[in-house]
Amino acid sequence: MRLPTHGPHVFVDPAAITVDTAELDDDDGHHLTRALRRGEGDAVSVADGAGTVWQARIARTGPPVLVTLEQRYDVPAPDPPLWVVHALPTGRKLDEVVRRLCELGVDRVEPAVSARCENRPPSAKAAKARQRWRAVARAAAKQARRARPVEVAEVVAWPGSLAHHTAGAVLWEEAEHPLGATLGATVPVGRGAPVVLGIGPEGGLTAEEVQAAATPAATLGPTILRTETASVAAAAIALERLGRLG
């Protein structure tokens, strides 16, 4: 269900929220008042990133910009959440993956280093990349008017969360069963634990890596998709199966 708020959608730090007002950070305040030319009395949608959203209005153009919080909406967390463990692709392809998955409604993206990854950043660069991915996720969540931005985890070694959760699937070109049928067999009716999808890098996953996951292998069809295309297609299928898309 689309949030019943109107006006530009922004996120605020919970520490910047009082009973009925909130201060926007400098970037959002500048964007609202300069780029979008919004002024006092104009509507804005405010989210705290943890599930609470307010219809608000600009009370002061600042800086900092101050908004008055009006109608409050509490948005339940999706159950089950959808996670994607994505082996690191080359370059900055994961930026676009995070953006698209956030727009679709995925709840967590876990970057992973697998055997055939060409992209193996040292810890310092991995931390910097995570900051960039989180910024991309936040921007995408504003555009999509989400109550919560997608969570971007730290870079882990494959299989990451796939080793601990059985609901979901690992996308593999040699798998025999389609993703839709596989999800139908593994996602419990009672819900609860996350549904986890695994996506390999450009060179694909090894048989050993597929076996290391607790989830079964599945295919998206007879054609070989780019890794960034596969993640979006798989997430869309999973979200439809969970009743969150379509």
DACORZI-V606939 format. One record per backbone hydrogen bond with DSSP energy under -1.0 kcal/mol. NH is the residue of the N-H (numbers start at 1). CO is the residue of the C=O. Records with the same first field share a line. If there is no record, write none. Layout:
# DACORZI-V606939
NH->CO / CO
This chain:
# DACORZI-V606939
10->45
12->47
16->13
17->14
18->21
22->67
23->16
24->65
29->25
30->26
31->27
32->28
33->29
34->30
35->30
36->31
38->32
41->58
42->39
44->56
45->8
46->54
47->10
48->52
53->73
54->46
55->71
56->44
57->68
58->42
59->66
60->66
66->60
67->22
68->57
69->20
70->55
73->53
75->51
83->195
84->108
85->197
86->110
87->199
88->112
93->90
95->92
97->93
98->94
99->95
100->96
101->97
102->98
103->99
104->100
105->101
106->101
107->82
108->82
109->151
110->84
112->86
113->156
117->114
126->122
127->123
128->124
129->125
130->126
131->127
132->128
133->129
134->130
135->131
136->132
137->133
138->134
139->135
140->136
141->137
142->138
143->139
144->140
146->141
151->107
153->109
156->111
158->113
160->157
162->159
163->160
164->161
169->196
170->216
171->198
172->218
175->172
179->219
182->178
183->179
184->180
185->181
186->182
187->183
195->81
196->167
197->83
198->169
199->85
204->201
210->206
211->207
212->208
213->210
214->162
218->170
219->177
230->226
231->227
233->229
234->230
235->231
236->232
237->233
238->234
239->235
240->236
241->237
242->238
243->240
244->239
